[in-house]
């Protein structure tokens, strides 16, 4: 029943956007008119309340109802001319990411179903004065094992809540790394690195063979998954200092919940480095080794002539 409701929500999304009809080309979004900005600001207040309820309302029926209204209200708001220029800064429960080239922006959010199930919703708005919107339909529940070597259309999206976006160049044109979070079940969490690009007709495509392991003869992966124990946390993100993607190295241990194995970090990091449009795996990014665990300067040794607050000790007077 919940899966049927999920699909009905997106049929509503499709009809609301007019995506089932041919869409004319439009010029890039221009300056947002003052009246339109006020209209969007008022709509944003309602959207913020709905988005919060989708994740946090204690009643399942109310969460589903809020999600249904959220879709309709969001689409109506985006139909306002030049809405692409409005930032929606107060939508804390919805991720909105825009690449440096400002060619589009991607919305994503999650619907809390129960302790072990989340549904993901999203849309790509193109930078146009009139609305051009691609709904993203989450089919991840039907994809077992997770699709590492498949390209996916918007209507067959591996749903995730995106938290970062990284633009990069390839010989085929611009592509975009999408860093996402997913909850596959009660005991596990998952980080995802997907690739977004646009085909010659301007339609979005998810996945691209840009992740290369060694040896090179292994087929390149089109997206990456990092599954780990729900009571842990891992880093999977772009690192500006090292100019590469860094992620925790995961190792398998017996599951504390009696569910086979679980994956946890071992304290080391692997990475991805961009070379000629491909992301090459880098094992053990940090090779420094120490003979003992790092610690500050030996405090007690440095304090031998000072008291506990750092003042010089008063030496006892010598007896004559």
URKA-V775660 format. One record per helix or strand. SS is the DSSP state (2 for helix, 1 for strand). FROM is the first residue (numbers start at 1). TO is the last residue. If there is no record, write none. Layout:
SS|FROM|TO + SS|FROM|TO
This chain:
2|2|17 + 2|34|56 + 2|60|78 + 2|83|85 + 1|95|98 + 1|104|114 + 1|117|126 + 1|133|138 + 2|140|142 + 1|152|153 + 2|154|156 + 1|157|157 + 1|161|170 + 1|173|185 + 1|188|198 + 1|204|206 + 1|211|212 + 1|221|221 + 1|224|229 + 1|236|239 + 1|244|254 + 1|261|275 + 1|278|282 + 2|299|302 + 1|306|306 + 1|312|312
